Amino acid sequence: FAEVAQFSKILCNGMASSSCSRLGTIVRRSSCSIIGRRKHSPPSSSLLIQCRRQSAILYRRPPPHHHHYDYASTQIRSILLFGDNGQQFDKRRPWHNPNFMKDDPPDQVEAWLISLLKSVSNDIHTEYSPNNPPVSFDGNKFMLDSRIYLRVLEAYARAAKHYSGAPQKAEYWVNNSIRHYENARALFESKYRTKFGSELMQSNQTQQSAAADTAAAAAAAAIVHGLQPDVEFYNSVIECWANSKEQISIPRSATWLSKLEADCSTNNPLLLQPNARSYDLYLNSVSRGIGKNSKLHLERAEEAERILQYRLSSDAPTSIRPTTE
């Protein structure tokens, strides 16, 4: 029951007094129920799981306007101390759970993200704007990483078939995530006078500035690295366009795939490479037969065949080898 008390304390932090009272009633009734059954048969689920489910009901209400979105309530409602496989997630970063807000509409997930960014900006005494995302190297106050953006991108990708403007929203947020990372990297290089990159990670083997060898610089580098988007960010945008019925969906899918394929750092500043899912999503986009131009359909079929042949060739990296998709 120590776990129950600790969980209740976490939930009550930031709740209204009436909500805390209701949660206390839930805990007491659930405790009595389980204790009363213990002599006869084991409970079907732990008290901790029962309390977690009941607490979710307290917060299952229609989302307010995003400018006044209650991030604290959403965070508490969404904290899953344990995943389905028993894995424990970081309590400070509930968005690391792949199921975080998975059943919520994309505009609600976006509202949570905006509220979180504003809350963290307030904690580090800065004013949030898309061009000025919060960055701090104080690990006690700054817990953001790139996953906050990925959860929004995934939400729009899931809803793209029925949500008008989902691909454009996804493009907007992936660009914001890149800007957030670049701002953090620039702050790091300005503060520690050290180039952020692979050479920093190898500072023990190569000669680096004194600042790069300090614990503070290493911790700051970890924060910057955590904000770096990966290939799944681009894949989510490609998936958005692949699920869209707009006429420009295929050219836009191709644009985002080409960003991954680009060798030039000016076109691919994160130096990412496509994986098998990148090509699978793009092929899904070109195979839908949007429009009535039969010549264009034939050209896209030939393009899909060329991509498949390349992925099967010995020159292709193993990371893009075709799947059954």
C-alpha positions in Angstrom: 0.0 0.0 0.0 3.0 2.3 0.1 2.9 2.3 -3.7 -0.8 3.4 -3.5 0.0 6.2 -1.1 2.8 7.4 -3.3 0.6 7.2 -6.5 -2.2 9.2 -4.7 0.3 11.8 -3.7 1.5 12.2 -7.4 -2.1 12.4 -8.6 -3.2 15.0 -6.0 -0.3 17.3 -6.8 -2.0 20.0 -8.8 -5.5 18.7 -8.3 -8.4 20.8 -7.0 -9.4 19.9 -3.4 -12.6 18.3 -4.6 -10.7 16.1 -7.0 -8.3 15.0 -4.2 -11.3 14.1 -2.0 -12.8 12.0 -4.8 -9.5 10.2 -5.3 -9.2 9.5 -1.6 -12.6 7.9 -1.6 -11.6 5.8 -4.6 -8.5 4.6 -2.8 -10.3 3.8 0.4 -13.1 1.9 -1.4 -10.7 0.0 -3.6 -8.5 -0.9 -0.6 -11.5 -2.3 1.3 -12.7 -4.2 -1.7 -9.3 -5.9 -2.3 -8.7 -6.6 1.4 -12.2 -8.1 1.7 -11.6 -10.5 -1.2 -8.1 -11.5 -0.2 -9.3 -14.4 2.0 -11.3 -15.9 -0.8 -9.5 -15.2 -4.0 -6.7 -12.9 -5.3 -7.7 -9.6 -6.9 -8.0 -9.6 -10.6 -5.7 -6.5 -10.8 -3.5 -4.6 -8.5 -4.9 -1.7 -6.4 -2.3 0.5 -8.2 -3.8 -0.2 -11.6 -7.4 0.3 -10.3 -6.5 3.7 -8.9 -4.8 4.6 -12.1 -7.9 3.8 -14.1 -10.2 5.6 -11.7 -8.0 8.6 -11.8 -8.2 8.7 -15.5 -12.0 9.0 -15.2 -11.5 12.2 -13.1 -9.7 13.9 -16.0 -11.7 12.4 -19.0 -13.4 15.7 -19.9 -13.7 17.7 -23.1 -10.5 19.6 -23.9 -10.6 23.4 -23.4 -9.4 25.9 -25.9 -5.7 25.3 -26.5 -4.7 28.7 -25.2 -5.9 27.7 -21.7 -5.1 24.0 -21.9 -4.4 22.5 -18.5 -1.1 20.8 -19.1 -0.8 19.6 -15.4 -4.2 17.8 -15.6 -3.3 16.1 -18.9 0.1 15.1 -17.7 -1.3 13.6 -14.5 -4.1 11.8 -16.4 -1.6 10.5 -18.9 1.1 9.2 -16.5 1.4 5.5 -16.8 3.6 4.2 -14.1 3.8 0.8 -15.9 3.4 -0.2 -19.5 1.5 -3.3 -20.7 4.8 -5.3 -20.6 5.7 -4.1 -17.1 8.2 -1.6 -18.3 8.5 1.5 -16.0 8.6 4.8 -17.8 10.1 8.1 -16.6 7.6 9.8 -14.5 8.9 13.2 -15.6 8.5 12.2 -19.2 5.3 10.3 -19.6 5.4 11.0 -23.4 8.2 8.3 -23.6 5.4 5.8 -23.4 4.4 5.0 -27.0 0.7 4.9 -25.8 0.8 8.4 -24.4 -2.4 10.3 -25.5 -2.7 7.7 -28.3 -6.5 7.8 -28.3 -6.7 11.6 -28.2 -7.5 13.7 -31.3 -4.5 15.5 -32.8 -5.6 19.0 -31.9 -5.7 17.9 -28.2 -2.2 16.4 -28.4 -1.1 19.6 -30.1 -2.7 21.7 -27.3 -0.8 19.6 -24.7 2.5 20.2 -26.5 1.9 24.0 -26.7 1.0 24.1 -23.0 4.0 22.1 -22.1 6.4 24.3 -24.1 4.9 27.4 -22.4 5.1 25.9 -19.0 8.8 25.0 -19.4 9.5 28.5 -20.8 7.9 30.0 -17.7 10.0 27.7 -15.5 13.3 28.9 -17.1 12.0 32.5 -17.2 11.7 32.9 -21.0 8.8 33.8 -23.2 7.7 31.0 -25.6 7.3 31.4 -29.3 7.8 29.0 -32.2 11.0 30.9 -33.1 12.1 30.9 -29.5 11.5 27.4 -28.0 12.7 26.8 -24.5 16.2 25.6 -24.0 18.1 25.2 -20.7 21.0 23.1 -19.6 19.6 22.9 -16.1 18.7 19.2 -15.9 16.5 19.7 -12.8 14.2 22.2 -14.6 14.5 21.1 -18.2 13.2 17.7 -19.1 12.1 18.2 -22.7 13.3 16.0 -25.6 12.4 15.4 -29.2 9.7 12.8 -28.3 7.3 15.6 -27.4 7.1 16.5 -31.1 7.0 13.0 -32.3 3.8 12.3 -30.3 2.1 15.2 -32.1 3.4 14.0 -35.5 2.1 10.5 -34.8 -1.3 11.9 -33.8 -1.6 13.8 -37.1 -0.4 10.8 -39.1 -3.1 8.6 -37.5 -5.8 11.1 -38.3 -4.7 12.2 -41.7 -7.5 10.4 -43.6 -10.2 12.2 -41.7 -8.5 15.4 -40.5 -8.2 18.3 -43.0 -4.8 20.0 -42.9 -3.0 17.2 -41.0 0.0 17.0 -43.4 0.5 20.7 -43.2 0.3 20.6 -39.4 2.9 17.7 -39.4 5.3 19.8 -41.6 4.9 22.7 -39.3 5.8 20.7 -36.2 8.7 18.8 -37.7 10.2 22.1 -38.7 9.6 23.4 -35.2 11.4 20.4 -33.8 14.4 21.0 -36.1 14.5 24.6 -35.0 14.4 23.6 -31.3 17.3 21.3 -31.8 19.3 23.9 -33.8 18.7 26.5 -31.1 19.9 24.2 -28.4 23.0 23.3 -30.5 23.8 27.0 -31.1 23.4 27.7 -27.4 25.7 24.8 -26.5 28.4 25.9 -29.0 28.2 29.5 -27.8 28.4 28.7 -24.1 31.1 26.0 -24.2 32.9 27.2 -27.3 33.0 23.7 -28.6 31.6 22.3 -31.8 28.7 20.0 -31.1 29.0 16.7 -33.0 30.5 13.3 -33.1 33.9 14.6 -32.1 32.5 15.8 -28.8 31.2 12.4 -28.0 34.8 11.1 -28.6 36.4 13.7 -26.4 38.2 11.0 -24.4 40.1 9.8 -27.5 40.7 13.1 -29.2 42.1 16.5 -28.0 39.2 18.8 -27.1 38.8 22.1 -25.3 38.8 22.0 -21.6 35.1 22.9 -21.5 34.2 19.8 -23.4 35.8 17.6 -20.7 33.7 19.1 -17.9 30.7 17.3 -16.5 28.5 20.3 -17.1 29.4 20.3 -20.9 28.7 16.6 -21.1 25.3 17.0 -19.4 24.4 19.9 -21.8 25.5 17.8 -24.8 23.1 15.1 -23.6 20.2 17.6 -23.6 21.1 18.8 -27.1 21.3 15.2 -28.3 17.9 14.4 -26.8 16.3 17.2 -28.8 17.6 15.9 -32.1 14.9 14.6 -34.4 15.4 11.2 -36.0 14.2 9.5 -39.2 10.8 8.7 -37.7 9.9 12.4 -37.7 10.3 12.5 -41.4 8.5 9.2 -41.7 5.5 10.6 -39.8 5.2 13.5 -42.3 5.5 11.1 -45.3 2.8 9.0 -43.6 0.6 12.0 -43.3 0.8 12.8 -47.0 0.4 9.1 -47.8 -2.9 9.1 -46.0 -4.0 12.4 -47.4 -6.4 12.6 -50.4 -5.0 15.9 -51.6 -3.7 16.1 -55.1 -0.3 17.3 -54.0 0.2 14.4 -51.5 2.5 12.4 -53.8 4.9 15.3 -54.7 5.0 16.3 -51.0 5.8 12.7 -49.9 8.6 12.7 -52.5 9.9 16.0 -51.1 10.3 14.7 -47.6 11.8 11.4 -48.8 14.3 13.4 -50.8 15.3 15.4 -47.7 16.4 12.1 -46.2 18.2 11.0 -49.3 20.1 14.3 -49.7 23.9 14.0 -49.0 24.5 17.8 -48.8 24.3 19.0 -45.2 22.5 22.2 -46.3 19.6 20.1 -47.5 19.9 17.5 -44.8 21.2 19.3 -41.7 20.5 16.4 -39.4 22.4 13.9 -41.6 19.6 11.4 -41.4 19.1 8.5 -43.8 15.9 6.9 -44.9 15.0 3.4 -43.6 12.8 0.7 -44.9 9.7 2.3 -43.5 10.5 5.6 -45.3 10.3 3.8 -48.6 7.3 1.7 -47.6 5.3 4.8 -46.7 6.3 6.6 -50.0 5.3 3.5 -52.1 2.0 3.5 -50.3 1.6 7.1 -51.3 2.3 6.5 -55.0 0.2 3.3 -55.2 -3.1 4.9 -54.3 -3.9 6.1 -57.9 -5.1 9.6 -57.0 -6.4 11.5 -60.0 -7.6 10.3 -63.4 -4.5 10.8 -65.4 -3.6 7.3 -66.6 -0.2 8.4 -68.0 0.7 9.7 -64.6 -0.4 6.5 -62.9 1.9 4.5 -65.3 4.8 6.8 -64.5 4.3 6.3 -60.7 4.0 2.5 -61.2 7.4 2.6 -63.1 8.9 4.7 -60.3 7.7 2.3 -57.7 9.3 -0.6 -59.7 12.6 1.3 -59.9 12.6 2.0 -56.1 12.0 -1.7 -55.4 14.8 -2.8 -57.8 17.2 -0.4 -56.1 16.2 -1.7 -52.6 16.8 -5.2 -53.8 20.2 -4.4 -55.3 23.6 -5.1 -53.6 24.3 -1.4 -53.6 21.4 -0.6 -51.3 22.1 -0.4 -47.5 20.6 -3.2 -45.5 18.5 -0.6 -43.6 16.2 -0.1 -46.6 15.8 -3.7 -47.8 12.2 -4.2 -48.7 9.7 -5.7 -46.3 6.5 -7.6 -47.2 4.7 -4.2 -47.4 
